[in-house]
Amino acid sequence: MPYTTLIGRVRASRLYALAIRTRIIMIELGLQRISHLLAETPLPWRAIHVAGTNGKGSICAYVSSMLETYNQSEWRTSTGLRALKHARFTSPHLIDRWDCITLDQQVVASKLFSRIERAVHRRNEVEAIKASEFELLTATAFEIFTHENVDVAVVEVGLGGRLDATNVIGQASDSSSQVERVMVSACRPPPLVTAIARIGLDHQALLGNTLREIASQKAGIMKPGVPVIYDLSNVDEVKTELHVRANLNRVVTWTDPELPTRFLDSDLKHAFFADGLATAPTIPDPTSRTPDHIRRNMSVAFRAAWTALQRLNRIPSGYNHLQPNELTTLGDLATSMVRNASQHARVPGRLQSLSIETLTGRTRDILLDGTHNAQSAEVLATEVDKLRASHQQQASHSSVTWVLACSSTKDVSEMLRILLRPGDKVFAVEFGSVDGMPWVEPLSSEKIVEAVESVPAMTGQVEAVACGRDVLAALQKASDAAEGGPMVVAGSLYLVGDVLRLLRDGVART
C-alpha cells in the first residue's frame, strides 16, 4: 500500500495513534522513549531483524546482497513481480553518522537523512521525550524507510535485543481492541524473520554474566509466529535458551525441508554450509578454505533471506509442483544468492586488507579489524597467525606490529591475551569523539600499555608505546617500526572509523 494512502487512512480514523499511545504504557521501560518518538509513524515495511554478539554486521550485508540478487534474477522476472525495495540499518556508523543506513545497497543521501533527522529531533524536543542518541538515530532510520516506501529492511540490533530501540518493530501487534489490532497490523506488521548470530560474553553489566542470560536478552526480539534462524555453532546452553524462548515459533535449521538444499551444488554446500550439515557443527572443517566464521554467518544469512522471500510469496515453500525448468531457475537463484554474497558483500573494518600508503608511506597493506571482544579476537587471531606464517617464510621472525584502541567499557586484557605473541610491538592509541555517541569513551593509551605489560605470558616480551589521541602519529610510528612486516590495526570499530576517515579526507603524511 502506498505510503500516502496509508497515512491518509491513519489520519482519518486516528485509531492508529490511539493504539500506539495505549501500547506505550504496556511496553518495557527500555522501549518507552522510542515508542513515543514513533507513536504516529506507520512502519509498514517488513523487517529481517538480526541480533547476536559477533557476526551481525556481516549477516546483514550478506542478506542485503541476497535480496539484490533476487531482484536481478531470472526467477523474479519470470514471475512478473516488481523488484523489492530493500534497506539496511546497522550500527555503529564508521565515518559519517548516516553511513549506517542504506537504500538498495546505497548509503542514504545526506540531505534526506538530515531533513528527517531534524524532524525527529524537533519531535523529541517539543514532546520532551528525552530520547537517547541511538533512539534518535533508530527513529530516523525507520522514518526514512517509511518515507522511501521500503518493502524489506534488514535491521541490526544495537545492544542486546529485548530492550534495544530496534525492538519497537512489530511491538504494537497485540493491542487489546480488535479494531486497533486490525489498524496496527497494517501499519506495524511483525518481522519476516528473526536471525541470531553467534552469542558470546559481552556487555555483561547490561545483559547478564552468563551465556544463557545474554542469550535470553538477545532472544527478546523474537515475536509470536515469526520464524527463527540462529547460528548452529552456538554452545548447547545458548541453543537450549533460544529453543525455549522460540516456544511455538518455527526454528529454521539447515535441514529444513522448505530450504532448497538439493538445488545447491556440492562444492557450494561444502564451502559455506558444511557446519550446518555436520552432526557436530561446532567442529571446524579443516578441508574447507572458507574461514569458519564466514561459513557460519553465510548459513544464517541464506536461511534468513530464503525464508523471508518465502513469507513474501516471492519463492515457493514447496517444490513438488514445479516444472523441471522452474526447478532449474530456482536452483540458479539459490546458488547465485550465496555466490554473489560471498564475492561482493564486504563489511568495512572486518578483516579488511587496506593500503595506508597515502598516510604513512607504507607500501604493504595492513589488516584492519573492529575486534572488540574475546570471541571476535579469536577470529582475528586465526587470520593474524596466517600472516605470521607467511612472513616467517620470508624473514627470520614473525612478529606483528599492532595499533590498538579500546572502548573504556571493554576487557582489553582478555583480547590481548588472545592476540599478542612474544616479539610483537604495540602502539596504543585513543580513538576520537564519536559523532552521535557522546557516551562512548576510549580507554586511555597508558592503560592499554599497562594491560599489555600485565599479560602474564607477555611480560617483558612485547614492546608497548602509548600514543595518546593522535591516530595518525600512531599509524606512522607503527609503520616505521614494522619495517614492512605484518601490521594490524584493531580493538574497536571506532578506531576503524578514524582510520577510514583519515583516508577519506586525504590527510597527507608529514
Sequence and secondary structure as in RCSB ss.txt:
>XXXX:A:sequence
MPYTTLIGRVRASRLYALAIRTRIIMIELGLQRISHLLAETPLPWRAIHVAGTNGKGSICAYVSSMLETYNQSEW
RTSTGLRALKHARFTSPHLIDRWDCITLDQQVVASKLFSRIERAVHRRNEVEAIKASEFELLTATAFEIFTHENV
DVAVVEVGLGGRLDATNVIGQASDSSSQVERVMVSACRPPPLVTAIARIGLDHQALLGNTLREIASQKAGIMKPG
VPVIYDLSNVDEVKTELHVRANLNRVVTWTDPELPTRFLDSDLKHAFFADGLATAPTIPDPTSRTPDHIRRNMSV
AFRAAWTALQRLNRIPSGYNHLQPNELTTLGDLATSMVRNASQHARVPGRLQSLSIETLTGRTRDILLDGTHNAQ
SAEVLATEVDKLRASHQQQASHSSVTWVLACSSTKDVSEMLRILLRPGDKVFAVEFGSVDGMPWVEPLSSEKIVE
AVESVPAMTGQVEAVACGRDVLAALQKASDAAEGGPMVVAGSLYLVGDVLRLLRDGVART
>XXXX:A:secstr
  HHHHHHHHHHH HHHHHHHHHHHHS GGGHHHHHHTTT    SEEEEEE SBSHHHHHHHHHHHHHHHHHSHH
HHHHT     EEEE SS SSSTTTTEEETTEE  HHHHHHHHHHHHHHHHHTT    HHHHHHHHHHHHHHHTT 
SEEEEE SSSSTTSGGGGTTTTTT SSHHHHHHHHHHS   SEEEE B  S  HHHH SSHHHHHHHHGGG  TT
  EEE TTS HHHHHHHHHHHTTS B  TT TTS GGGS HHHHHHHTHHHHSSSTTS  TT SS HHHHHHHHH
HHHHHHHHHHHTTSS S  TTS HHHHHHHHHHHHHHHHHHHHH   TTSSEEE  HHHH   S EEE    SHH
HHHHHHHHHHHHHHHHHTTSS    EEEE  BTTS HHHHHHHH  TT EEEE      TT TT  B  HHHHHH
HHHHSGGGTTTSEEEE TT HHHHHHHHHHHHTTS EEEES HHHHHHHHHHHHTT    
